[in-house]
């Protein structure tokens, strides 16, 4: 019978199975080989290859022609990845890995093939499940173990980067020495992709440690290299999802700009990156939207946060991007809590936080806890908000993620003052000093504003007015209104 695509197929699976069972084992092998060769000879263009690549791999595998099957499974995985079908890509990478033991490849060639397949599988898994995926890390570790057998392997850098990604996502101190190793390997490779990833790794590590000035320098370098690479590949007609894993550079750069008091520049960069991402596949699209939502969350633009979070949820649900879906539920909850219903927003954000944590997500969990504490405060649950902040700070002692500490201190101080506890002012001063030492101008302004709201000292007012004037063009509208109200109150 004719199937939906016009190709002939058996009218019923029972007919197919009955006829197949009538064939002798040797005839089956001959027919599988003939089918594979037939389809392979009729795939002269990429569309044909995309349609039949998996079929060809299956028939070569059943015919016992393992190396040809390996080639086509890997091609099938690459095609799926180029189409943002990461679940399909993961299945096909696994099919290829299962055949490696029977391959006729030489030892070095087999190792290089396994490294490539492991990295591909790990990349597909973290795209679907987030960088904290516990399913992905064994693939990266195995790839690194194999690379260490052949230190001249061109894949060594990418194996180290994969392991670093996992440790960074889990806020493990093991991530820190891997930053320097990536930088050394990138210099040896002299690859622009490796340089982008190495600079991005250093920038994001310093970012989460809270050293914003150093982080910004590395992220700006990575962003410049990424834009050059993007423009070159666009001109060559080679832009695609392969650029997605390097796109974090401009997105973290944009977020860092917002935190150092240059929110307008950060939002402009994030929107420019989103415009590029629209041509790089659905995962790049949802990734760029997620960082725009984070900037809106950071600067307090809750109407836009509400809209963008809903867009992310729609795309993430449709494509199975469970990590981005969990984060979007957190940001949607924050917007709902601020604009509509504090209790409903808190419930939504808590559900998103738990889904994110269940996926192995630890990086930015401190940031999520901060916003949950603010939502508890909106609900009048001040003691619970203080308890959440205290637990978050206590849990962060063994982590390298401290970028949100000034905000945690500020929220802790504001809640204490609302409860009539004078020690809250000490927490605010601590937040102000820490933010100042790290270059987090937005956090510093918020702490200074809180101090001003609880003091009438003219020196405090003068210092804040100077600070507000310095960065008035780079803070969010919500903070700007708050500063003006505080100054007017004096």
C-alpha positions, 0 to 999 in steps of 0.5 A, spaced: 500 500 500 502 507 499 504 510 505 503 518 507 509 519 504 508 516 497 512 510 499 510 503 498 509 499 505 505 493 507 498 494 508 499 490 515 504 489 520 502 482 521 503 481 513 510 484 513 512 479 519 509 473 516 513 474 510 520 476 514 519 470 518 519 466 511 526 468 509 532 464 511 537 468 515 542 468 509 536 471 505 534 476 510 542 479 510 542 479 503 535 483 502 537 488 508 544 489 504 540 490 498 535 495 501 541 499 504 544 500 498 538 501 494 536 507 499 543 509 499 544 510 492 538 514 491 540 520 497 543 525 492 541 531 496 540 533 503 533 532 503 533 525 501 538 523 506 534 526 512 528 522 510 532 515 509 538 516 513 535 512 519 532 507 514 539 506 511 543 505 518 537 500 520 538 496 514 546 496 514 546 494 521 541 488 520 546 486 514 551 486 519 555 491 515 557 495 522 561 500 519 556 503 514 551 502 519 555 507 524 556 512 519 549 513 517 547 512 525 551 518 526 549 522 520 542 521 522 544 524 529 547 530 526 541 531 521 536 530 527 540 535 531 540 540 526 533 540 526 533 541 533 530 534 534 534 533 540 531 527 543 531 523 536 539 525 536 540 522 543 536 515 540 541 515 534 547 517 538 546 511 542 544 506 536 551 508 534 555 507 540 551 500 541 555 498 535 562 500 536 564 494 539 563 490 533 566 495 528 572 494 524 575 500 525 582 501 528 583 502 535 585 509 535 579 511 530 575 507 534 576 511 540 576 518 536 569 515 534 567 514 541 569 520 543 565 524 538 559 520 539 559 521 547 560 528 546 554 528 541 550 524 546 552 528 552 550 535 548 543 532 546 542 530 553 543 537 556 540 541 551 533 537 553 534 536 560 539 542 562 546 542 564 545 539 570 543 532 567 545 526 571 544 522 564 549 527 560 555 527 565 557 520 564 558 521 557 562 527 558 567 523 563 567 517 558 569 522 553 575 525 557 577 518 560 578 516 552 581 523 551 586 522 556 589 516 552 590 520 546 592 527 549 593 530 542 586 528 540 582 534 537 576 533 542 580 533 548 578 541 549 570 539 548 570 533 553 573 538 558 568 543 557 563 538 557 565 536 564 566 543 566 559 544 564 556 539 569 561 541 575 559 548 574 552 547 574 552 543 580 557 549 583 562 544 585 569 547 586 572 542 581 569 546 576 574 552 577 581 548 575 578 546 569 577 553 567 585 554 566 585 547 562 580 550 557 584 556 556 590 552 555 587 547 550 584 553 546 590 556 545 593 549 543 587 548 538 587 555 535 580 554 534 575 560 535 569 556 537 574 553 543 576 560 544 569 562 545 567 557 550 574 558 554 572 565 555 565 564 556 567 558 561 572 563 565 567 569 565 561 565 567 565 562 573 567 569 575 560 571 574 557 566 579 563 567 584 560 574 584 567 578 581 563 582 576 568 586 573 573 581 571 567 576 569 565 582 564 571 583 561 571 575 559 564 575 557 565 581 552 571 578 549 567 571 548 561 575 545 566 579 540 569 572 538 562 569 537 559 575 533 565 574 528 564 567 528 556 568 527 557 573 521 562 568 518 558 562 518 552 566 516 556 569 510 558 561 508 551 559 509 553 554 515 549 558 521 545 553 525 544 549 531 551 548 532 552 555 534 547 554 540 552 552 545 556 558 544 551 563 544 551 563 552 557 568 551 553 574 549 547 572 554 551 572 560 554 578 558 547 581 557 545 579 564 552 581 567 551 588 564 544 589 567 547 587 574 553 592 573 548 598 572 548 598 564 541 595 564 539 598 557 546 596 554 544 589 556 537 588 554 539 591 547 545 585 547 540 580 549 535 582 544 540 582 538 542 575 540 535 573 540 534 576 533 540 571 531 537 566 535 531 565 531 535 562 525 539 557 529 533 553 531 528 552 537 533 551 542 537 557 541 530 561 541 528 559 547 535 560 550 535 567 548 528 568 551 530 565 557 535 570 558 531 576 556 526 574 561 532 574 567 534 581 565 526 583 566 526 579 572 533 583 574 530 590 573 523 589 575 519 589 568 514 585 570 509 586 565 514 584 560 516 578 564 509 575 564 509 575 556 516 573 555 515 567 560 509 565 557 512 565 550 518 560 553 513 555 556 509 554 550 516 553 546 519 549 551 512 544 552 512 543 544 519 541 544 521 538 550 526 543 553 524 541 560 529 545 564 527 552 560 520 550 562 522 549 569 525 556 569 520 559 566 515 557 571 519 560 576 519 567 572 512 567 571 511 566 578 515 572 580 511 576 575 504 573 577 506 575 584 508 582 583 502 583 578 496 579 580 496 574 586 502 573 590 499 567 593 498 564 586 505 567 584 509 563 589 505 557 588 507 557 581 515 559 582 515 553 588 513 548 583 518 551 577 524 551 583 522 543 584 522 541 577 528 545 576 532 541 582 529 535 580 533 535 573 539 536 577 539 544 577 543 547 582 546 553 578 542 559 579 538 555 585 540 561 589 537 566 585 531 562 585 531 562 592 532 569 593 526 570 588 522 565 592 524 569 599 521 576 596 515 572 594 514 570 601 515 577 603 509 579 598 505 574 602 506 577 608 510 571 611 516 575 613 519 570 618 519 564 612 522 569 608 528 570 613 528 563 614 529 561 606 535 567 606 538 564 612 538 557 609 540 559 602 546 562 605 548 557 609 547 552 604 552 556 599 558 555 603 561 549 599 559 552 593 562 557 588 555 561 586 555 567 590 553 572 585 546 574 589 549 574 596 548 582 596 541 581 594 540 576 599 543 580 605 538 586 602 532 582 603 534 579 609 535 586 612 528 589 609 524 583 612 528 584 619 526 592 619 519 590 617 519 586 623 522 592 627 528 589 628 534 594 628 539 589 626 536 589 619 540 595 618 546 592 619 544 587 613 543 592 609 550 596 610 553 589 609 549 588 602 551 595 600 559 594 602 559 587 598 555 589 592 560 595 591 566 591 592 564 586 587 562 592 582 554 590 582 552 597 581 544 595 581 545 591 587 549 597 591 543 602 589 538 597 592 541 596 598 543 604 598 536 606 597 533 601 603 538 604 607 536 611 605 528 609 606 530 607 614 535 613 615 535 621 614 542 622 615 544 627 609 550 624 608 547 618 606 542 622 601 548 625 598 551 619 597 545 615 594 544 621 590 551 621 587 550 614 585 543 614 582 546 620 578 552 615 575 547 610 573 540 613 572 540 610 565 542 603 566 537 601 572 531 598 571 524 603 571 522 600 578 529 601 581 529 608 578 522 610 581 524 607 588 530 611 588 526 618 586 521 616 592 526 615 597 530 622 595 523 625 595 522 623 602 528 627 605 
